[in-house]
Amino acid sequence: MRKVLLALAATTMLAGAAQAATVYPLDRATILAGSPFDFKVEFDASVKPEDVKVTVNGQDYKAVFGSEASFVAEEKGKDDKVLGSALILRDLVLATPGDYTIEAVAGPEKKAVTWTVYGTADQAKAKNVIFLIGDGLSVAHRTAARIMSKGMTEGKANGRLAMDDLDRMAFIGTASTEAVATDSANTMSAYMTGHKTAVNALGVYADRTPDTLDDPKVETLAEALRRQTKKSIGIVATSEIQDATPAAVVAHTRKRADKAQITGMMLDVQPEVVLGGGSAYFLGKDTPGSKRKDDKDYIKAFQDAGYTLATDKDELVKAAGTNTGKILGLFHTGNMDTALDRKFLKKGTVEKFPNQPGLVEMTELALGELSKNPEGFFLMVEAANIDKMSHPLDWDRAVVDTIEFDKAVAAARAFAEKNPDTLIVVTGDHTHGVSIIGTVDDEKEGDEMRAKVGTYADAGFPNYADADGDGYPDKIDVSRRLFLAGNNGPDHYETFRPKLDGPFVPAVQNEKKEYVANEAYKDVPGAVLVTGNIPRDGDSGVHSVDDVVLQAGGPGSEGFKGYMEQSDVYRVIVDALALAPAKP
């Protein structure tokens, strides 16, 4: 028996060694015909170039690819640790649709992957594409936004969200290439490139080298549009424009935190309209507030490239009247404030940045500018604070931003009604572990806030009101309000109330660098200590693995149905735009 076990172990080890090599793009990658990408093979051992054999559908790879890859004898990791040999071929283009089986062999190492190269329709179905993404948008956010904004009577909603009536729908899987869980970088990058990648990566496959800017690149949608069309490109976000979601439209880096470099990548592509926060990464290091480590002045660089600069709501309106064709709007050094703080409470950093435009204003202005191009446009609109407020479990701010996001969807739909050659896509990039449990009713008896939680029939209906008809509740601290709760997070105090003094900070570090419940909320009457369920180095809630909902309307939207991977969404968009028509 012992000999059998030893033989089995040896066989298992050999089987593992035979699959040690890694090939990028990964197995089952889908690649737009004619779209440049980087090909890389990583071997675990240092091998000789003459021992390496790579074939494509049984032929020598050079005959199919038309180029010879560079051989790297020894890739180095941290502390100059030798990682093994590699082959790298940059800017590879496969123009012919079909399945490509790549096999790489070097001694005992062997790896085979299959790619699907696809073409698109011969004729474009859509002239314009508006891609609206609620960062972290989960079903509970939508449900809460509908109830808070429209109200509910006898079990039926008193109105519908703009996104509710888009007639095509799909469930979208969000996992990264390395884990079931994900972040906004990988997820948005999959939407914008058609390739799934690792957490924190944008427009690249995450390889093993420590350099964050040398990983195998794949073409972004903005680059594909520049290569194939004369369409305009717009980016609108309430985050820093270098943040993961807007950055994914243009960027290539293993590390989403490379925000100074992402600013340069934005200039390389030059979207005609760029609106959001993040001015700190445009300013040279000696400028107060700068987060750069060099002297580069990217505001001047953008202006030299023909952009009109706007730094507040009034300047944005003026910029739209200059007809320069390019607008750079930077309304905050960091992320812009939430709709709740900006429009109503005047908390957060609103005092420092009092005249920030809202998501709807930025979307409408972008549509007005981009639509001047007779060739059409692609516009990405992100409601970033749905996610940024869901992390610290600040559900009221997240929901009010969902209402604002839906108003941006309404603006897009109004544009599409006048321009029916417009494809609208509305989705999230990932979800949060949030659900609506019921209500909190202050009029219920008892000193404990927990006793005021209503579930099942005891929940009743919230009493939000919208007397001014602006689509937002007149106040969020009503006497009977929705009770949202997260399924994960650090130790924190649940107050059962909206945070009117500013965004919620659920946990702070102790002397051991562990996150513990923030005692600033300990003495709020009725507050309850909630024991966390994530590692103690986490200061906020994390993303959930649940599918996101996608809804769409307009030409090409019929491609969205059933269950899809995020990389499949890209394929529907490029097909609608006919970016790889069949060639003789």
C-alpha positions in Angstrom: 0.0 0.0 0.0 2.9 2.3 0.9 4.4 1.8 -2.6 1.0 2.6 -4.2 0.7 5.8 -2.2 4.2 6.9 -3.1 3.6 6.2 -6.8 0.4 8.1 -6.6 2.1 11.1 -5.0 4.9 11.1 -7.6 2.3 11.0 -10.4 0.4 13.9 -8.8 3.6 15.9 -8.5 4.5 15.3 -12.2 1.0 16.2 -13.3 1.4 19.5 -11.4 4.8 20.2 -12.9 3.4 19.5 -16.4 0.9 22.4 -15.9 3.4 24.8 -14.3 3.6 27.3 -17.2 1.2 30.2 -17.4 -0.1 31.7 -20.7 -1.6 35.1 -21.1 -4.3 35.7 -22.2 -5.7 33.0 -20.0 -7.7 29.9 -21.1 -11.2 30.7 -22.5 -10.2 34.3 -23.2 -12.5 36.1 -25.8 -10.6 38.5 -28.0 -12.0 41.1 -30.5 -10.6 40.5 -34.0 -8.0 43.1 -34.8 -7.7 44.2 -31.2 -4.0 44.4 -30.1 -3.0 42.5 -26.9 0.2 41.3 -25.3 1.0 37.6 -25.4 3.1 36.1 -22.6 4.3 32.7 -21.4 5.7 32.3 -17.9 7.8 29.3 -17.1 8.4 28.3 -13.4 11.9 27.3 -14.2 14.8 29.0 -15.9 15.0 27.3 -19.3 17.0 27.6 -22.5 15.4 29.4 -25.5 16.1 26.3 -27.7 14.0 24.2 -25.3 10.9 26.4 -25.7 8.3 25.3 -28.2 5.0 27.3 -28.7 2.4 26.2 -31.2 -0.9 27.7 -32.3 -3.4 25.1 -33.7 -0.4 22.8 -34.2 1.7 25.3 -36.1 4.8 27.2 -34.9 3.5 30.3 -33.3 5.7 32.6 -35.4 3.9 31.5 -38.6 0.5 32.3 -37.1 1.4 35.4 -35.1 3.7 36.8 -37.7 6.3 37.8 -35.1 8.8 36.3 -32.8 8.4 36.8 -29.1 11.2 38.2 -26.9 12.9 35.6 -24.6 13.6 36.6 -21.0 16.1 34.2 -19.5 15.3 35.1 -15.9 12.4 37.3 -14.7 13.1 38.8 -11.3 10.7 39.3 -8.4 11.1 41.0 -5.1 14.7 41.1 -3.7 15.8 39.9 -7.2 14.4 36.5 -6.6 14.5 34.5 -9.9 11.0 33.6 -11.0 11.8 31.7 -14.2 12.0 32.4 -17.9 9.4 34.0 -20.1 8.3 34.8 -23.6 6.7 38.1 -24.4 5.2 39.4 -27.6 3.7 42.9 -27.4 0.8 44.3 -29.5 -0.2 41.0 -31.1 -3.2 41.2 -33.4 -5.3 38.3 -34.6 -7.5 39.4 -37.4 -9.3 36.2 -38.3 -12.1 35.0 -36.0 -12.0 31.4 -34.7 -10.6 29.3 -32.0 -6.9 29.3 -31.3 -5.3 26.6 -29.2 -1.9 27.7 -27.9 0.4 25.1 -26.4 3.7 26.1 -24.7 6.3 23.5 -23.7 9.7 23.8 -22.1 11.1 20.5 -20.6 8.6 19.1 -18.2 6.5 22.3 -18.2 3.5 22.4 -20.4 0.4 24.5 -20.7 -2.4 24.7 -23.3 -5.1 27.4 -23.5 -7.8 28.1 -26.1 -8.8 31.6 -27.1 -11.9 32.6 -29.1 -11.3 35.4 -31.5 -14.6 37.0 -32.6 -15.8 39.4 -35.2 -18.8 41.7 -35.0 -21.7 42.7 -37.2 -20.8 44.3 -40.5 -23.0 47.3 -39.9 -23.3 49.3 -36.7 -26.6 48.9 -34.9 -25.9 51.9 -32.6 -24.4 55.3 -33.2 -24.0 56.2 -29.5 -23.5 54.1 -26.4 -24.2 55.4 -22.9 -22.8 53.1 -20.2 -24.1 53.9 -16.8 -22.6 52.1 -13.8 -23.7 52.3 -10.2 -20.6 51.3 -8.4 -21.5 48.6 -5.9 -25.2 48.8 -7.1 -27.1 45.9 -5.4 -30.8 45.0 -5.6 -31.4 46.4 -2.1 -30.0 49.8 -3.2 -32.5 49.9 -6.1 -35.4 48.7 -3.9 -34.7 51.3 -1.2 -34.3 54.0 -3.8 -37.7 53.2 -5.3 -39.4 53.2 -1.9 -37.6 56.3 -0.6 -38.1 58.2 -3.8 -41.6 57.1 -5.0 -43.3 55.7 -1.9 -45.4 52.6 -1.6 -49.1 52.1 -0.8 -50.7 48.8 0.0 -47.8 46.8 -1.2 -47.4 48.4 -4.6 -44.8 51.0 -5.5 -46.2 54.5 -6.2 -43.8 55.0 -9.1 -41.0 53.4 -11.0 -37.3 54.2 -11.4 -36.0 55.1 -14.8 -33.9 52.0 -14.9 -36.9 49.8 -14.1 -38.4 50.2 -17.5 -35.3 49.3 -19.6 -36.6 46.2 -21.5 -33.5 44.0 -21.7 -32.0 42.3 -18.7 -29.2 39.9 -17.7 -27.5 38.6 -14.6 -23.8 39.3 -14.6 -21.0 37.3 -12.9 -18.4 39.5 -11.2 -15.6 37.1 -10.1 -11.9 37.9 -10.7 -9.4 35.5 -12.3 -7.9 34.8 -8.9 -10.9 34.6 -6.6 -14.7 34.5 -6.4 -14.6 38.0 -4.8 -13.7 41.1 -6.7 -13.2 44.8 -6.8 -14.1 47.7 -9.1 -10.8 47.5 -11.0 -11.2 44.0 -12.3 -14.9 44.3 -12.8 -14.9 47.5 -14.8 -11.9 46.4 -16.7 -13.8 43.3 -17.8 -16.6 45.5 -19.1 -14.1 47.8 -20.9 -11.8 45.2 -22.4 -13.6 41.9 -22.7 -11.0 40.3 -20.6 -11.4 39.3 -16.9 -8.4 40.0 -14.8 -7.2 40.1 -11.1 -8.3 42.3 -8.3 -6.7 45.8 -8.5 -5.8 45.3 -12.2 -6.8 47.6 -15.1 -6.5 46.8 -18.8 -3.8 44.1 -18.1 -3.4 40.5 -17.2 -1.7 40.4 -13.8 1.6 38.7 -14.2 4.2 37.8 -11.6 6.7 40.6 -11.9 6.6 43.4 -9.3 6.6 46.2 -11.9 2.9 47.3 -12.0 3.2 48.9 -15.5 4.8 46.0 -17.5 2.0 43.4 -17.3 0.4 42.0 -20.5 -1.9 44.7 -21.9 -5.3 44.3 -23.6 -7.0 47.1 -25.5 -9.6 49.2 -23.8 -12.8 50.2 -25.4 -11.7 53.8 -25.6 -8.5 52.7 -27.5 -10.6 50.5 -29.8 -12.8 53.5 -30.6 -9.8 55.6 -31.3 -8.3 52.9 -33.6 -11.5 52.1 -35.5 -13.8 55.2 -35.4 -14.0 59.0 -35.1 -16.4 58.8 -32.2 -16.1 61.1 -29.2 -15.5 59.7 -25.7 -16.8 60.9 -22.4 -16.0 60.0 -18.8 -18.2 61.3 -16.0 -17.7 60.1 -12.3 -18.4 61.4 -8.8 -15.1 59.8 -7.8 -11.6 60.8 -8.6 -11.3 60.3 -12.4 -8.3 58.2 -11.7 -10.3 55.8 -9.5 -10.8 52.3 -10.7 -14.1 52.6 -12.6 -13.3 55.7 -14.8 -9.7 54.7 -15.1 -10.7 51.3 -16.6 -11.9 53.1 -19.8 -8.3 54.1 -20.6 -5.8 52.6 -18.2 -3.2 49.8 -18.1 -1.8 48.9 -14.7 -1.6 46.0 -12.3 -2.2 48.5 -9.4 -5.3 50.7 -9.4 -3.5 52.9 -6.9 -1.1 54.1 -9.7 -3.2 57.3 -10.0 -0.5 59.6 -11.0 0.3 57.4 -13.9 -3.4 56.9 -14.8 -3.7 60.7 -15.2 -1.1 60.5 -17.9 -2.9 57.5 -19.5 -6.1 59.7 -19.6 -4.1 62.3 -21.5 -2.8 59.7 -23.9 -6.3 58.8 -25.0 -7.8 62.3 -24.6 -11.5 61.6 -24.0 -13.3 64.7 -25.2 -15.2 65.2 -21.9 -13.7 64.3 -18.5 -15.7 65.3 -15.4 -15.2 64.3 -11.8 -12.8 64.7 -8.8 -9.1 63.9 -8.5 -7.4 67.3 -9.2 -4.7 66.4 -6.6 -3.1 64.0 -9.2 -3.0 66.8 -11.8 -0.9 69.2 -9.8 2.9 69.2 -9.4 4.3 68.0 -6.1 5.0 71.6 -4.9 1.4 72.7 -5.3 -0.6 72.6 -2.1 -2.9 69.6 -2.1 -0.9 67.7 -4.7 -0.6 63.9 -4.5 2.1 63.6 -7.2 5.7 62.9 -6.6 6.9 64.8 -9.6 6.7 68.3 -11.0 4.3 67.4 -13.9 1.5 69.9 -14.3 -1.3 67.9 -16.0 -3.8 70.7 -15.9 -1.5 72.7 -18.2 -0.9 69.6 -20.3 -4.6 69.1 -20.8 -5.1 72.8 -21.6 -2.2 72.6 -24.1 -4.1 69.7 -25.7 -7.1 72.0 -26.2 -9.2 71.4 -23.1 -11.3 74.0 -21.4 -10.9 73.7 -17.6 -13.8 73.9 -15.2 -13.4 73.7 -11.4 -17.0 74.3 -10.3 -20.6 74.2 -11.5 -20.6 77.7 -12.9 -17.4 77.2 -14.8 -18.7 73.9 -16.2 -21.7 75.7 -17.7 -19.4 78.4 -19.2 -17.1 75.7 -20.6 -20.0 74.1 -22.5 -20.4 77.4 -24.3 -16.8 77.7 -25.5 -17.2 75.0 -28.2 -13.6 73.9 -27.9 -14.7 70.3 -28.2 -12.8 69.2 -25.1 -13.7 69.9 -21.5 -11.8 68.9 -18.3 -13.9 69.3 -15.2 -12.2 68.8 -11.8 -14.5 69.6 -9.0 -12.7 68.2 -6.0 -9.1 67.2 -5.0 -10.4 63.8 -4.1 -13.8 62.1 -4.5 -16.8 64.3 -4.8 -19.3 64.6 -2.0 -22.5 62.5 -1.8 -25.8 63.8 -3.1 -27.1 63.8 0.5 -24.3 66.0 1.7 -24.0 68.1 -1.4 -27.7 68.8 -1.9 -29.2 68.7 1.6 -27.0 68.3 4.7 -24.0 70.3 3.6 -21.7 68.0 5.4 -18.6 66.0 4.4 -16.3 68.4 2.5 -19.0 70.5 1.0 -17.9 73.6 2.9 -14.5 73.3 1.2 -16.0 72.5 -2.2 -19.4 74.3 -2.1 -20.2 74.5 -5.8 -19.8 70.9 -7.0 -22.1 69.9 -9.9 -24.2 66.8 -9.5 -24.1 63.6 -11.5 -27.2 64.6 -13.5 -25.8 68.0 -14.4 -22.5 66.4 -15.5 -24.3 63.7 -17.5 -26.6 66.2 -19.3 -23.7 68.5 -20.1 -21.6 65.6 -21.4 -24.4 64.4 -23.6 -24.8 67.9 -25.0 -21.1 68.2 -25.9 -20.5 64.6 -27.2 -23.6 64.6 -29.4 -22.1 67.5 -31.4 -20.0 64.8 -33.1 -21.9 63.5 -36.2 -20.0 60.2 -35.9 -21.5 59.5 -32.5 -20.0 58.9 -29.0 -19.3 56.6 -26.1 -20.1 58.0 -22.6 -19.4 56.3 -19.3 -21.2 57.6 -16.3 -20.4 56.4 -12.8 -22.3 56.9 -9.5 -19.2 56.2 -7.3 -20.7 57.0 -3.9 -23.1 54.1 -3.9 -20.1 52.0 -3.3 -18.1 54.5 -1.3 -20.9 54.8 1.2 -21.8 51.1 1.3 -18.3 50.3 2.5 -18.7 52.2 5.8 -22.3 50.9 6.1 -23.7 54.4 5.5 -26.8 53.1 3.8 -28.8 56.3 3.6 -26.1 58.1 1.7 -25.7 55.1 -0.6 -29.5 55.0 -1.3 -29.8 58.8 -2.0 -26.9 58.5 -4.4 -28.8 55.6 -6.1 -31.7 58.0 -6.5 -29.3 60.5 -8.1 -27.9 57.7 -10.3 -31.4 56.9 -11.5 -32.0 60.5 -12.4 -28.9 60.3 -14.6 -30.4 57.2 -16.2 -33.5 59.2 -16.9 -31.4 61.9 -18.6 -29.8 59.2 -20.8 -33.3 57.8 -21.7 -34.5 61.3 -22.5 -31.6 61.7 -24.9 -32.2 58.3 -26.4 -35.9 59.1 -27.1 -34.7 61.9 -29.4 -31.8 59.9 -30.6 -33.1 56.3 -31.1 -29.7 55.1 -32.4 -28.4 55.1 -28.8 -27.7 52.0 -26.8 -28.1 52.4 -23.0 -26.6 50.0 -20.6 -27.3 50.3 -16.8 -25.6 48.0 -14.3 -23.3 47.7 -11.3 -19.7 46.5 -11.3 -20.1 44.3 -8.1 -22.5 44.1 -5.2 -22.5 44.7 -1.5 -23.9 42.5 1.2 -26.9 44.7 2.0 -30.6 43.9 2.4 -33.7 45.7 3.5 -34.8 44.0 6.8 -38.0 46.1 7.4 -38.4 49.5 9.1 -37.4 51.4 12.2 -40.4 53.1 13.8 -39.5 55.7 16.5 -43.1 55.7 17.7 -42.9 52.1 19.0 -42.7 51.8 22.7 -39.4 51.0 24.5 -36.1 52.6 25.1 -34.2 50.1 23.0 -33.9 51.0 19.3 -33.7 47.4 18.5 -37.3 47.0 19.8 -38.4 49.6 17.2 -37.3 47.4 14.3 -40.3 46.2 12.4 -40.2 42.9 10.5 -42.9 41.1 8.5 -46.3 42.7 9.1 -44.9 44.9 11.9 -42.7 46.7 9.3 -45.6 48.6 7.8 -44.5 51.2 5.2 -42.0 54.0 5.6 -43.4 57.6 5.8 -40.9 59.4 3.6 -42.5 62.4 1.7 -41.5 64.3 -1.4 -43.6 67.5 -1.1 -41.5 69.5 -3.5 -41.6 66.8 -6.1 -37.9 66.7 -6.8 -37.7 62.9 -6.6 -35.7 63.0 -3.3 -37.3 62.5 0.1 -37.7 65.8 1.9 -35.9 64.3 4.8 -34.4 60.9 5.6 -34.7 61.0 9.3 -38.5 60.4 9.3 -40.2 58.6 12.1 -40.7 55.3 10.3 -37.8 54.6 7.9 -36.3 51.8 6.0 -33.9 49.5 7.9 -31.0 48.3 5.8 -28.3 46.0 7.2 -25.1 44.6 5.9 -24.1 40.9 6.2 -20.4 41.8 6.8 -18.3 44.4 8.4 -16.0 45.3 11.3 -17.1 45.7 14.9 -19.4 48.8 15.0 -22.3 50.5 16.7 -25.6 50.2 15.0 -27.5 53.4 15.8 -30.7 52.6 13.8 -30.6 56.2 12.5 -29.3 58.2 9.5 -25.9 59.8 10.1 -26.8 63.5 9.8 -23.5 64.9 11.1 -21.4 63.4 8.3 -20.5 60.1 6.7 -20.4 57.1 9.0 -17.1 56.0 10.3 -17.9 52.5 11.8 -14.5 51.5 13.0 -11.1 53.0 14.1 -7.7 51.5 14.8 -6.6 50.6 18.3 -3.0 50.4 19.6 -2.7 46.9 18.0 -3.6 48.3 14.6 -6.8 46.4 14.7 -10.1 48.0 13.8 -12.6 48.2 16.6 -16.0 49.8 17.0 -15.8 53.6 16.8 -16.9 54.8 20.3 -18.1 58.1 18.9 -21.4 56.3 18.3 -21.4 54.4 21.6 -23.5 56.9 23.5 -26.2 57.4 20.8 -29.4 56.4 22.6 -30.2 52.9 21.9 -27.1 52.1 19.9 -26.1 48.4 19.8 -22.6 47.0 19.5 -22.5 44.7 16.5 -19.7 42.2 16.4 -17.8 42.1 13.1 -17.3 39.1 11.0 -14.4 40.1 8.7 -10.7 40.1 9.7 -9.7 42.8 12.2 -7.5 44.6 9.7 -10.7 45.6 7.8 -12.2 49.0 8.6 -15.4 48.6 6.5 -17.7 46.3 4.8 -16.5 44.4 1.7 -18.0 43.5 -1.7 -20.2 40.5 -2.0 -19.9 37.8 -4.7 -23.6 38.0 -5.8 -24.4 38.6 -9.5 -25.2 42.1 -10.5 -28.3 43.0 -12.6 -27.8 44.6 -16.0 -30.6 46.4 -17.9 -30.4 47.9 -21.3 -32.4 49.4 -24.1 -31.9 50.5 -27.7 -30.2 49.0 -30.7 -28.0 46.1 -29.8 -29.5 45.6 -26.4 -31.1 42.3 -27.5 -27.6 40.8 -26.9 -28.1 41.1 -23.1 -29.9 38.0 -21.8 -29.7 35.2 -19.2 -26.4 34.8 -17.3 -23.4 36.5 -18.7 -19.8 37.1 -17.6 -18.7 40.8 -17.5 -16.3 40.1 -20.4 -19.4 39.2 -22.5 -20.9 42.7 -22.0 -17.9 44.1 -23.9 -18.7 41.8 -26.8 -22.3 43.0 -27.0 -21.2 46.7 -27.0 -18.5 46.2 -29.7 -20.9 44.2 -31.8 -23.5 47.1 -31.6 -20.7 49.4 -32.8 -19.4 47.0 -35.4 -15.8 47.4 -34.3 -14.6 44.2 -36.1 -16.7 43.7 -39.2 -16.1 40.6 -41.3 -13.4 41.1 -43.9 -13.0 39.3 -47.2 
